[in-house]
Amino acid sequence: MDKVVKNNMNKIGTLLLSLLCVAVLASGCSKKPAPEEVASAPPASGSEAAKPTGLVKNAVRHTDQTADVTKWMDQAATKTPAQIALEEKQAKEAKAAQEAKAAQEAKAAQDAKNLTAKAASGIRETVKPIPVAAAPTPQAVAPKVVETPASTPVVVAAAPKTAPAPAPAPVEQNVLKLLTSTQPGFPGAAARAGLTEGVVSARIHVETDGKVSRVEIIKALPTKYFDKEVIAAAMAWKYAPISSPQTKVLEFHFKLDN
């Protein structure tokens, strides 16, 4: 309650002070100089004419300004703090927008000025002619002359250079050439089984270094008696190096000597 009364008293005091200021301004503006004083006053000259006389020259103008001040003070007395803050914020934003616009216009003017100056300086530049050297006059080359004992001049022509013949391409070695071989022996299991002979066909795989990497049994008569001996012997065979891996079919004959 005290706060409300205090606010009302402040508003009443502000209103009374505003009315007092308006009354003072109105009374000061309504005063006019007497006709006799104005007529009898000598005309001022020189620096004295430039000094202010303190007289109101346009009472109507001051009266309009006073009315605007009074109207503004009345409106300020009735506005809430939120409205005042909003108006101040809007005024600041408008001022900032005007300053930004002015800065942008100044920058654009400066850029245009710099571009104009650069274009003008480019026009003033002159293109210097590039000196062109005179082409050398071709001179005839005299052929070489060798004098013989009979003083007969002989013209010697240079022999044309021939390109060297290309080296022959190396012949690929892809033919199997056996270097070492081992023949399998007659297995004891076959002898104990009463066998005296047998035949085994095997396929060997030879790598580029000439070694046998794998042995496959194709056919064996009788079966399962001579396979191990054939595989062990064929894996020890050695061939000359070749350009690419090869396969070969070998046939081994077994016969028991009495």
ZITAZI-V197412 format. One record per residue. N is the residue number from 1. PHI is phi as a letter, one per 20 degrees, with the letter a starting at -180 (* if undefined). NEAR is the number of other C-alpha atoms within 10 Angstrom. D_CENTER is the distance of its C-alpha to the mean C-alpha in Angstrom with 1 decimal. Layout:
[[N:PHI:NEAR:D_CENTER] [N:PHI:NEAR:D_CENTER]]
//
This chain:
[[1:*:6:71.0] [2:f:7:71.2] [3:f:8:67.5] [4:f:9:68.1] [5:f:10:71.2] [6:f:11:69.3] [7:f:12:66.5] [8:f:12:69.2] [9:f:12:71.0] [10:f:12:67.7] [11:f:14:67.2] [12:f:13:70.8] [13:f:12:70.6] [14:f:15:67.4] [15:f:16:69.1] [16:f:12:72.3] [17:f:12:70.3] [18:f:17:68.6] [19:f:15:71.9] [20:f:12:73.4] [21:f:15:70.6] [22:f:17:71.0] [23:f:13:74.7] [24:f:11:74.3] [25:f:15:71.9] [26:f:16:74.1] [27:f:11:77.2] [28:f:15:75.6] [29:f:19:74.3] [30:e:13:77.7] [31:f:11:79.6] [32:c:12:80.5] [33:f:9:82.3] [34:f:8:86.0] [35:f:8:86.9] [36:f:8:89.3] [37:f:9:86.7] [38:f:11:84.2] [39:f:9:86.8] [40:e:8:88.3] [41:f:8:85.1] [42:f:8:84.8] [43:f:9:81.7] [44:e:10:79.2] [45:c:8:77.9] [46:m:7:75.2] [47:f:7:73.4] [48:f:10:75.7] [49:f:10:74.6] [50:e:9:71.0] [51:f:9:72.0] [52:f:7:71.7] [53:e:9:75.1] [54:n:6:74.1] [55:e:12:75.4] [56:e:15:73.5] [57:e:11:72.8] [58:c:10:71.3] [59:f:15:72.8] [60:f:12:71.4] [61:f:12:67.8] [62:f:17:68.3] [63:f:18:70.0] [64:f:11:66.9] [65:f:12:64.6] [66:f:18:67.0] [67:f:14:67.0] [68:f:12:63.2] [69:f:15:63.2] [70:f:17:65.8] [71:f:12:64.0] [72:f:11:60.8] [73:f:16:62.7] [74:f:15:64.4] [75:f:11:61.1] [76:f:13:59.7] [77:f:14:62.7] [78:e:9:62.2] [79:e:11:58.4] [80:e:11:57.1] [81:g:10:54.7] [82:f:9:51.9] [83:f:11:52.4] [84:f:12:52.4] [85:f:11:49.2] [86:f:12:47.5] [87:f:12:48.7] [88:f:12:47.4] [89:f:12:44.0] [90:f:12:43.9] [91:f:12:45.0] [92:f:12:42.2] [93:f:12:39.6] [94:f:12:41.0] [95:f:12:41.1] [96:f:12:37.5] [97:f:12:36.5] [98:f:12:38.5] [99:f:12:37.0] [100:f:12:33.4] [101:f:12:34.5] [102:f:12:36.1] [103:f:12:33.1] [104:f:12:30.9] [105:f:12:33.5] [106:f:12:33.9] [107:f:12:30.1] [108:f:12:30.2] [109:f:12:33.3] [110:f:12:31.8] [111:f:12:28.7] [112:f:12:31.1] [113:f:12:33.3] [114:f:12:30.5] [115:f:12:29.4] [116:f:12:33.1] [117:f:12:33.6] [118:f:12:30.6] [119:f:11:31.9] [120:f:11:35.4] [121:f:10:34.4] [122:f:10:32.6] [123:f:9:35.8] [124:f:9:37.9] [125:f:8:36.1] [126:d:7:38.1] [127:e:6:36.9] [128:e:6:38.6] [129:f:6:40.0] [130:e:6:38.8] [131:f:6:41.9] [132:d:6:42.4] [133:f:6:44.4] [134:f:6:47.4] [135:f:6:47.2] [136:f:6:49.5] [137:f:6:52.8] [138:f:6:53.1] [139:d:6:56.0] [140:f:6:58.1] [141:e:6:58.2] [142:f:6:61.8] [143:f:11:62.4] [144:f:12:63.7] [145:d:12:67.5] [146:d:12:69.6] [147:e:11:73.2] [148:e:9:75.8] [149:g:7:79.2] [150:e:6:80.7] [151:l:8:78.3] [152:d:10:76.8] [153:f:12:73.1] [154:c:12:71.0] [155:e:11:67.4] [156:d:10:65.2] [157:e:9:62.0] [158:f:8:59.1] [159:f:6:58.9] [160:f:6:55.7] [161:e:6:53.4] [162:d:6:53.2] [163:f:6:50.2] [164:f:6:51.2] [165:f:6:52.1] [166:f:6:49.5] [167:f:6:50.5] [168:f:6:52.0] [169:f:6:49.8] [170:f:6:51.0] [171:e:7:53.2] [172:f:9:52.1] [173:e:13:54.7] [174:c:14:55.0] [175:d:13:58.8] [176:f:17:60.1] [177:c:13:62.4] [178:f:11:64.3] [179:d:10:64.7] [180:c:10:66.4] [181:b:13:68.0] [182:c:13:70.2] [183:e:15:72.8] [184:f:18:73.2] [185:e:13:76.6] [186:f:21:78.9] [187:f:16:78.0] [188:f:12:80.8] [189:f:11:80.2] [190:f:17:80.9] [191:f:13:84.1] [192:f:9:85.3] [193:e:9:84.7] [194:n:9:87.1] [195:e:17:84.5] [196:d:14:85.2] [197:b:16:82.4] [198:a:18:79.0] [199:c:16:76.1] [200:c:21:72.3] [201:d:17:69.5] [202:c:19:66.0] [203:d:18:62.5] [204:d:21:60.6] [205:d:18:56.8] [206:d:25:56.1] [207:e:19:52.7] [208:f:16:51.3] [209:e:14:52.9] [210:n:22:56.3] [211:e:18:56.9] [212:e:20:58.1] [213:e:12:55.7] [214:b:14:57.6] [215:c:21:61.1] [216:d:14:62.0] [217:e:18:65.7] [218:e:13:66.4] [219:b:14:70.2] [220:b:17:72.8] [221:c:15:76.7] [222:f:14:77.8] [223:e:11:74.7] [224:m:10:73.3] [225:d:20:75.7] [226:d:26:73.9] [227:f:22:70.2] [228:f:12:69.4] [229:f:15:71.2] [230:f:25:69.3] [231:f:18:65.9] [232:f:14:66.7] [233:f:15:68.0] [234:f:23:65.2] [235:f:18:62.4] [236:e:14:64.0] [237:f:18:63.9] [238:c:19:61.7] [239:d:19:60.3] [240:f:18:58.7] [241:g:18:54.9] [242:c:18:53.5] [243:f:14:50.2] [244:b:14:49.8] [245:g:16:51.6] [246:c:16:55.0] [247:c:14:57.7] [248:b:11:61.5] [249:e:13:64.5] [250:d:15:67.4] [251:c:14:70.9] [252:d:16:73.0] [253:d:15:76.8] [254:d:18:78.8] [255:b:12:82.6] [256:e:13:84.7] [257:e:7:87.2] [258:e:4:90.7]]
//
